[in-house]
């Protein structure tokens, strides 16, 4: 009987220790914060966003994702740029280009409106409709601005250039005033067409826009 009693005592002690260990593990799991989902970012734009004539990993969205990860952000940046898109085209495809679960949209549209001489009032109306639709879905927006070419005349240039700062102020949006800042007018950072950035030009754009994007992520509570 002594052997059975000793065995029973050992089993009882083992169960007590096992239960204590299990309770400790469960308490530790409860105290630990759940792993955050990656931040979902969508770059909504035209050929400047799409990466016209650039290779894999070279467009703005891809390089921005690398830069964010380097700074400690767990983020995915989806390239929803379509070459040739106007703001009317962007508005028409907005809902399916920006899926549910998106945290942040980088809105870069309007350059093709400008190149086609579309009335700035229509461009502004389309951008405003996109902003309001995204805000209704509780998706944060970074507005990436554009400027008109001077050969379109002072009146057009004045009306077009006012679109982006006006919308940024009205809707309190994080704002990068000119997507091609530091690239436009610099042949070494452009393709031969003199309009689109080459891979070095994209690097320049990313370095310029990165602080604005990271500030927006901070406002979302998506810190590195």
Helices and strands as residue ranges (DSSP letters): H 2-31, E 39-45, H 47-50, H 60-70, E 75-81, H 87-97, E 104-108, H 111-115, H 120-136, E 140-144, G 150-152, H 154-171, E 174-176, G 187-189, H 199-219
